[in-house]
Amino acid sequence: MKKLLALILALLMVVSLAACGGGGDKDKDESGSGGSTYTGATPNMNEDGTPNYDRIAHYDPNYDYTQNEKYSFCYMAWNADILYQQSADAYEHWCSKFNLEWAGFVSANNDSEMFMTSLTTYLDQGVDMFVLDPDITIFPAIVDVISNYEGVVWMSQMGTARDYIATDTMPYGEMLAPFVGFDYEGAGYLCAEKLIEWKNENLPDVDWSEVGFMSFTLSVSPPLYQRAIGAQRAFMEIDGVSEEQYFEVDVASYGLTMQGAIDGATPVLTTNTQYKYWLIFGLIDDLAMGAAAVVEQMGITDQCCINAIGGPGLQTQLDAGQHTAFRYAYATPNLLYAEPILGALYAFKTGMATPDTLWPSWVKNSDHGGEGHAYGNLLLPSWWIDASNYQHFYAWTDLYSGATYYGYDVEVSLDDYSPFVEVPAGWTD
């Protein structure tokens, strides 16, 4: 409850700060479309010449992006950790493709006041587009500030922009903008399934009573919290396992870092020696790498399997020739993550689409924003990577994106993967 109260107080503090910030045009444009209309050709048009609003935000190499005005774009993040930095690199790359001016990457150094101050500064400088990844509790304050600047468009990346409401379980609330991302609980479920599959293939004779399952979570972050819920659900569906075999480490108490993972995992793994084998859902790469360090120190690497949602950490580890218990990552490269987000902002700013007309096939009946909005919730494709396929996977990413970011000398074809996924059954319920 103290943690919850702190979140609420932090939100109130930032709302007050935002009210003191200023400048810019006070004529609000709440649609986020820039107030313009567009009558020309659009990227990825349907065969009959009409706009394809489900694919308009993906880069179209046959569309001339230089025919429109060149707008400026800035990426602002909570800190400069590897995931944010790699996202910044991806946005900078796609800016050149979408004919946008790269205004830079700004880190708030884990400080909400700095985030709001930096945002106001860049708004006053006339930046047109933003991707914003703050502490999720300050999104309402962000909306209030940006609404004072006519024509500015924005989205988030790492977490859905919502009007978060504090409850006894976790913050939640109405969507404030369209979102590109994942089925968080579903992804956690798939990660647990992968760990279970590893156990069945590599330790088929080990009875489940000898196996412990540990999942990291972050109770104050809905996306990460929901991943852990999915992982727990998958593990508890195994016949014969008990709740005593499931352990959850909330890194809100330790930090969302490798060291935080080490500090949180060590007491669990070293005091529950009744379990000789461990399956560990690392949540993100840094936590998975921290858990792998603990497992290695204990000398039980061969008896454990760790995975995470991410990929950059596993890639770095494998490039260095390190093979640990962190064996798999459920990966979506940042280049594929950034593309439709930046393309969406481009569509909003040029008037090709609005936040309420984009991704119509991805609008959920139960979660589409308040006040009559119809915000889409586009799912990204993800793939399992490990030591056997990660170079091929990232080489394809370079080929598709027209980049040399990863630089692996591996033969690939554009048909090897796809940046699109079908709308899953029940997704729009």
C-alpha positions as CSV (number, residue, x, y, z in Angstrom):
1,M,0.0,0.0,0.0
2,K,2.9,2.4,0.7
3,K,4.2,1.7,-2.8
4,L,0.8,2.4,-4.2
5,L,0.5,5.7,-2.3
6,A,3.9,6.7,-3.6
7,L,2.8,6.1,-7.2
8,I,-0.3,8.3,-6.7
9,L,1.7,11.1,-5.0
10,A,4.3,10.9,-7.9
11,L,1.5,11.3,-10.4
12,L,0.0,14.3,-8.6
13,M,3.4,15.9,-8.4
14,V,4.0,15.6,-12.1
15,V,0.5,16.8,-13.0
16,S,1.3,19.9,-10.9
17,L,4.6,20.3,-12.7
18,A,3.0,20.0,-16.1
19,A,0.5,22.7,-15.2
20,C,3.4,25.0,-14.6
21,G,5.1,24.2,-17.9
22,G,4.2,26.5,-20.7
23,G,4.6,28.0,-24.1
24,G,3.2,26.9,-27.5
25,D,-0.1,27.4,-29.2
26,K,-3.0,27.0,-26.8
27,D,-5.4,25.9,-29.5
28,K,-5.9,22.2,-28.8
29,D,-5.9,19.5,-31.4
30,E,-7.1,16.5,-29.5
31,S,-7.3,14.2,-32.5
32,G,-3.6,14.1,-32.8
33,S,-3.8,14.3,-36.6
34,G,-2.3,17.7,-36.9
35,G,-5.6,19.0,-38.2
36,S,-4.6,18.4,-41.8
37,T,-6.3,16.4,-44.6
38,Y,-4.6,14.3,-47.2
39,T,-6.0,13.4,-50.7
40,G,-3.0,11.9,-52.5
41,A,-1.6,8.4,-52.7
42,T,-0.7,6.6,-49.5
43,P,1.8,3.9,-48.6
44,N,0.7,0.3,-49.1
45,M,-2.5,1.2,-50.8
46,N,-5.2,-1.4,-51.6
47,E,-5.4,-2.7,-55.2
48,D,-8.4,-0.5,-55.8
49,G,-6.4,2.6,-54.9
50,T,-8.0,3.1,-51.5
51,P,-5.9,3.5,-48.3
52,N,-5.1,0.4,-46.4
53,Y,-5.3,1.6,-42.8
54,D,-4.0,-1.6,-41.4
55,R,-0.7,-1.3,-43.3
56,I,-0.4,2.4,-44.0
57,A,2.1,2.8,-41.2
58,H,4.6,0.2,-42.5
59,Y,7.3,1.5,-44.8
60,D,6.5,1.2,-48.5
61,P,9.7,1.3,-50.7
62,N,7.5,2.2,-53.7
63,Y,6.1,5.4,-52.0
64,D,7.9,8.7,-52.3
65,Y,8.1,10.1,-48.8
66,T,10.1,13.1,-50.0
67,Q,7.0,14.5,-51.7
68,N,5.6,15.7,-48.3
69,E,7.0,18.2,-45.8
70,K,10.0,17.1,-43.8
71,Y,9.0,16.9,-40.1
72,S,11.2,16.5,-37.0
73,F,11.1,13.6,-34.6
74,C,12.4,13.0,-31.1
75,Y,12.6,9.8,-28.9
76,M,12.4,10.4,-25.2
77,A,12.9,7.6,-22.7
78,W,13.0,7.0,-19.0
79,N,16.7,6.2,-19.1
80,A,19.4,5.2,-21.5
81,D,19.6,1.4,-20.8
82,I,20.3,-0.9,-23.7
83,L,16.7,-1.5,-24.8
84,Y,16.0,2.3,-25.0
85,Q,19.3,3.0,-26.7
86,Q,18.7,0.3,-29.3
87,S,15.2,1.7,-29.9
88,A,16.8,5.1,-30.4
89,D,19.1,3.7,-33.0
90,A,16.2,2.1,-34.8
91,Y,14.2,5.3,-34.9
92,E,17.2,7.2,-36.2
93,H,17.5,4.6,-39.0
94,W,13.8,4.8,-40.0
95,C,13.9,8.6,-39.9
96,S,16.0,8.5,-43.0
97,K,13.5,6.2,-44.7
98,F,10.5,8.2,-43.8
99,N,12.2,11.5,-44.8
100,L,12.1,12.8,-41.2
101,E,14.6,15.0,-39.3
102,W,16.1,13.1,-36.4
103,A,15.9,15.5,-33.4
104,G,17.7,13.1,-31.1
105,F,17.4,10.7,-28.2
106,V,16.7,12.1,-24.8
107,S,17.1,10.2,-21.5
108,A,15.3,11.4,-18.4
109,N,17.8,9.5,-16.1
110,N,14.8,7.9,-14.2
111,D,13.5,11.3,-13.2
112,S,9.9,12.3,-14.1
113,E,10.5,16.0,-13.5
114,M,13.4,15.9,-15.9
115,F,11.2,14.0,-18.5
116,M,8.5,16.7,-18.4
117,T,11.0,19.5,-18.5
118,S,12.8,18.0,-21.5
119,L,9.5,17.4,-23.3
120,T,8.5,21.0,-22.8
121,T,11.8,22.2,-24.1
122,Y,11.6,20.1,-27.3
123,L,8.0,21.2,-27.8
124,D,9.0,24.8,-27.5
125,Q,11.7,24.1,-30.1
126,G,9.0,23.0,-32.6
127,V,9.6,19.3,-32.7
128,D,6.6,17.7,-34.6
129,M,6.6,14.1,-33.5
130,F,7.5,12.1,-30.4
131,V,7.7,8.6,-29.2
132,L,7.6,8.9,-25.4
133,D,8.6,6.2,-22.9
134,P,8.3,7.7,-19.4
135,D,7.3,6.3,-16.0
136,I,3.9,5.1,-17.1
137,T,2.1,7.0,-14.3
138,I,2.7,10.4,-16.0
139,F,1.0,9.8,-19.3
140,P,-2.1,11.9,-18.3
141,A,0.3,14.8,-17.5
142,I,2.0,14.3,-20.9
143,V,-1.4,14.5,-22.7
144,D,-2.2,17.7,-20.9
145,V,1.1,19.3,-21.9
146,I,1.1,18.2,-25.5
147,S,-2.5,19.3,-26.0
148,N,-1.2,22.9,-25.7
149,Y,0.9,22.5,-28.9
150,E,-1.1,22.4,-32.1
151,G,-0.2,19.7,-34.6
152,V,2.1,17.7,-32.4
153,V,1.7,13.9,-32.7
154,W,3.0,11.2,-30.3
155,M,2.8,7.6,-29.3
156,S,4.5,5.4,-26.7
157,Q,6.6,2.2,-27.2
158,M,7.6,0.3,-24.1
159,G,4.1,0.5,-22.4
160,T,0.6,1.4,-23.5
161,A,-0.2,5.0,-22.9
162,R,-3.1,4.9,-20.5
163,D,-4.9,7.1,-18.0
164,Y,-3.6,4.8,-15.3
165,I,-5.8,4.3,-12.3
166,A,-4.2,3.0,-9.0
167,T,-5.8,-0.1,-7.6
168,D,-4.9,-2.7,-5.1
169,T,-3.5,-5.0,-7.8
170,M,-1.9,-2.9,-10.5
171,P,-2.4,0.4,-12.4
172,Y,-4.8,0.4,-15.3
173,G,-7.0,2.7,-17.3
174,E,-8.2,3.9,-20.7
175,M,-5.9,4.0,-23.7
176,L,-4.7,7.5,-24.5
177,A,-3.3,6.7,-28.0
178,P,-2.9,3.7,-30.4
179,F,-0.3,1.2,-29.4
180,V,2.1,-1.2,-31.1
181,G,3.2,-4.1,-28.9
182,F,2.4,-7.5,-27.6
183,D,-0.2,-9.6,-25.8
184,Y,1.7,-9.3,-22.6
185,E,0.0,-12.1,-20.7
186,G,0.1,-14.3,-23.8
187,A,3.8,-13.7,-24.3
188,G,4.5,-14.7,-20.7
189,Y,2.5,-17.9,-21.2
190,L,4.5,-18.8,-24.3
191,C,7.7,-18.2,-22.5
192,A,6.7,-20.7,-19.7
193,E,5.6,-23.1,-22.4
194,K,9.1,-22.9,-24.0
195,L,10.7,-23.6,-20.6
196,I,8.5,-26.6,-20.1
197,E,9.3,-27.8,-23.6
198,W,13.0,-27.6,-22.8
199,K,12.6,-29.6,-19.6
200,N,10.6,-32.3,-21.4
201,E,13.2,-32.6,-24.2
202,N,16.3,-32.4,-22.1
203,L,15.3,-33.8,-18.8
204,P,12.5,-36.3,-19.7
205,D,13.2,-38.6,-16.7
206,V,13.2,-35.9,-14.1
207,D,10.0,-35.9,-12.1
208,W,8.2,-32.5,-11.9
209,S,8.3,-32.6,-8.1
210,E,12.1,-31.9,-8.4
211,V,11.6,-28.8,-10.5
212,G,11.2,-25.3,-9.3
213,F,9.8,-22.5,-11.4
214,M,10.9,-18.9,-10.8
215,S,9.4,-15.8,-12.5
216,F,10.6,-12.2,-12.2
217,T,7.9,-9.6,-12.2
218,L,7.6,-5.8,-11.7
219,S,4.4,-5.1,-9.7
220,V,4.2,-1.4,-10.6
221,S,4.5,-2.0,-14.4
222,P,1.3,-3.5,-16.0
223,P,3.2,-4.9,-19.1
224,L,5.7,-6.7,-17.0
225,Y,3.3,-7.7,-14.3
226,Q,1.0,-9.3,-17.0
227,R,3.9,-11.3,-18.5
228,A,4.5,-12.9,-15.1
229,I,0.8,-13.7,-14.7
230,G,0.9,-15.6,-18.1
231,A,4.0,-17.5,-17.1
232,Q,2.5,-18.6,-13.8
233,R,-0.7,-19.7,-15.5
234,A,1.2,-22.0,-17.9
235,F,3.3,-23.6,-15.2
236,M,0.3,-24.3,-12.9
237,E,-1.4,-26.1,-15.7
238,I,1.2,-28.9,-15.5
239,D,-0.3,-32.0,-13.9
240,G,1.2,-32.7,-10.5
241,V,2.9,-29.4,-9.8
242,S,2.0,-27.4,-6.7
243,E,2.0,-23.7,-5.8
244,E,5.0,-24.4,-3.5
245,Q,7.1,-24.9,-6.6
246,Y,6.3,-21.5,-8.1
247,F,8.5,-18.5,-6.9
248,E,8.0,-14.9,-7.9
249,V,10.7,-12.2,-7.5
250,D,9.3,-8.7,-7.7
251,V,12.2,-6.5,-8.8
252,A,10.4,-3.4,-7.6
253,S,12.4,-4.1,-4.5
254,Y,15.7,-4.8,-6.2
255,G,15.8,-2.9,-9.5
256,L,15.1,-3.8,-13.1
257,T,18.8,-4.6,-13.7
258,M,21.2,-7.5,-13.8
259,Q,22.3,-6.7,-10.3
260,G,18.6,-6.5,-9.2
261,A,18.1,-10.0,-10.7
262,I,21.1,-11.3,-8.8
263,D,20.0,-9.8,-5.6
264,G,16.4,-11.1,-6.0
265,A,17.2,-14.6,-7.4
266,T,20.0,-15.6,-5.0
267,P,17.9,-16.1,-1.9
268,V,15.3,-18.0,-3.8
269,L,17.7,-20.4,-5.5
270,T,20.1,-20.9,-2.6
271,T,17.5,-21.6,0.1
272,N,15.2,-23.9,-1.9
273,T,17.7,-26.7,-2.5
274,Q,14.9,-29.2,-2.4
275,Y,14.6,-28.4,-6.1
276,K,17.6,-29.7,-8.2
277,Y,16.3,-28.3,-11.4
278,W,15.0,-24.8,-12.3
279,L,13.0,-23.2,-15.0
280,I,13.3,-19.4,-14.9
281,F,11.3,-16.8,-16.7
282,G,13.6,-13.8,-16.9
283,L,11.0,-11.3,-18.0
284,I,13.6,-9.1,-19.9
285,D,17.2,-9.8,-21.0
286,D,19.0,-8.0,-18.1
287,L,17.1,-10.0,-15.5
288,A,17.7,-13.3,-17.4
289,M,21.4,-12.6,-17.6
290,G,21.5,-11.8,-13.9
291,A,19.7,-15.1,-13.1
292,A,22.1,-17.0,-15.3
293,A,25.0,-15.5,-13.4
294,V,23.5,-16.8,-10.1
295,V,22.9,-20.3,-11.6
296,E,26.5,-20.4,-13.0
297,Q,27.9,-19.5,-9.6
298,M,25.9,-22.3,-8.0
299,G,27.2,-24.8,-10.6
300,I,23.8,-25.8,-11.9
301,T,23.8,-24.4,-15.4
302,D,23.0,-27.7,-17.1
303,Q,20.1,-28.2,-14.7
304,C,18.4,-24.9,-15.6
305,C,16.8,-23.1,-18.5
306,I,16.2,-19.4,-18.6
307,N,14.4,-17.3,-21.2
308,A,13.1,-13.8,-21.6
309,I,11.2,-11.5,-23.9
310,G,13.7,-9.3,-25.7
311,G,16.8,-10.6,-27.5
312,P,19.6,-7.9,-27.4
313,G,21.1,-9.3,-24.2
314,L,21.1,-12.9,-25.5
315,Q,22.5,-11.7,-28.8
316,T,25.4,-9.9,-27.1
317,Q,26.1,-12.9,-24.9
318,L,26.2,-15.3,-27.9
319,D,28.4,-12.9,-29.9
320,A,30.9,-13.0,-27.1
321,G,30.8,-16.8,-27.1
322,Q,29.1,-17.1,-23.8
323,H,26.7,-20.0,-23.5
324,T,24.8,-19.9,-20.2
325,A,21.5,-21.1,-18.8
326,F,19.9,-18.1,-20.6
327,R,19.1,-20.1,-23.7
328,Y,16.2,-18.5,-25.5
329,A,14.7,-15.1,-26.2
330,Y,11.2,-14.3,-27.6
331,A,12.4,-11.6,-29.9
332,T,11.1,-8.7,-31.9
333,P,14.0,-6.6,-33.2
334,N,13.8,-2.9,-32.4
335,L,14.0,-2.1,-36.1
336,L,10.7,-4.0,-36.6
337,Y,9.3,-2.4,-33.5
338,A,10.1,1.1,-34.4
339,E,8.9,1.0,-38.1
340,P,5.1,1.0,-37.6
341,I,5.2,3.4,-34.7
342,L,7.2,6.0,-36.7
343,G,5.0,5.3,-39.8
344,A,1.9,5.9,-37.7
345,L,3.2,9.3,-36.6
346,Y,4.0,10.1,-40.2
347,A,0.4,9.2,-41.2
348,F,-1.0,11.3,-38.4
349,K,1.1,14.3,-39.2
350,T,0.5,14.2,-43.0
351,G,-3.3,13.7,-42.4
352,M,-3.2,10.2,-44.1
353,A,-4.8,8.8,-41.0
354,T,-5.8,9.7,-37.5
355,P,-5.3,7.8,-34.2
356,D,-9.0,6.7,-34.6
357,T,-8.8,5.5,-38.2
358,L,-5.4,3.7,-38.0
359,W,-5.3,-0.1,-37.6
360,P,-9.1,-0.7,-37.7
361,S,-8.8,-4.5,-37.7
362,W,-6.9,-4.2,-34.4
363,V,-9.4,-2.2,-32.4
364,K,-10.5,-4.1,-29.3
365,N,-14.1,-3.8,-28.3
366,S,-13.1,-3.9,-24.6
367,D,-10.1,-1.6,-24.8
368,H,-10.0,1.2,-27.3
369,G,-9.7,4.4,-25.3
370,G,-12.4,6.5,-23.8
371,E,-14.7,9.3,-25.1
372,G,-15.7,7.4,-28.2
373,H,-12.2,6.7,-29.4
374,A,-11.2,3.7,-31.5
375,Y,-7.5,3.2,-30.9
376,G,-6.0,0.2,-32.4
377,N,-3.7,-2.2,-30.6
378,L,-1.4,-3.6,-33.2
379,L,0.5,-6.8,-32.4
380,L,4.1,-7.3,-33.5
381,P,5.5,-10.6,-34.7
382,S,7.9,-12.3,-32.4
383,W,10.2,-15.3,-32.9
384,W,12.2,-17.6,-30.7
385,I,15.9,-17.1,-31.1
386,D,18.8,-19.2,-29.7
387,A,22.4,-19.9,-30.5
388,S,21.4,-21.8,-33.7
389,N,19.4,-19.2,-35.5
390,Y,19.9,-15.7,-34.0
391,Q,22.4,-14.5,-36.7
392,H,20.1,-15.6,-39.5
393,F,17.2,-13.8,-37.8
394,Y,19.0,-10.5,-37.3
395,A,20.5,-10.7,-40.8
396,W,17.0,-10.9,-42.2
397,T,16.1,-7.9,-40.0
398,D,18.9,-5.9,-41.7
399,L,17.7,-7.0,-45.1
400,Y,14.1,-6.1,-44.5
401,S,14.9,-2.7,-42.9
402,G,17.5,-1.7,-45.5
403,A,20.0,-1.4,-42.6
404,T,23.5,-2.7,-41.7
405,Y,22.8,-2.6,-38.0
406,Y,23.6,-6.2,-37.1
407,G,26.1,-6.9,-40.0
408,Y,26.0,-10.7,-39.9
409,D,27.3,-12.4,-43.1
410,V,24.4,-14.9,-43.5
411,E,22.4,-15.7,-46.6
412,V,18.8,-14.7,-46.1
413,S,15.7,-14.0,-48.1
414,L,12.9,-11.5,-47.5
415,D,10.5,-14.5,-47.5
416,D,12.2,-16.0,-44.4
417,Y,10.1,-14.0,-42.0
418,S,7.3,-11.4,-42.2
419,P,6.7,-8.1,-40.3
420,F,3.0,-8.7,-40.3
421,V,0.8,-11.0,-38.2
422,E,-2.8,-12.1,-38.6
423,V,-5.3,-10.8,-36.0
424,P,-5.5,-13.6,-33.5
425,A,-8.9,-15.1,-32.7
426,G,-10.5,-13.2,-29.8
427,W,-8.1,-10.3,-30.0
428,T,-10.7,-7.7,-30.7
429,D,-13.2,-9.0,-28.1
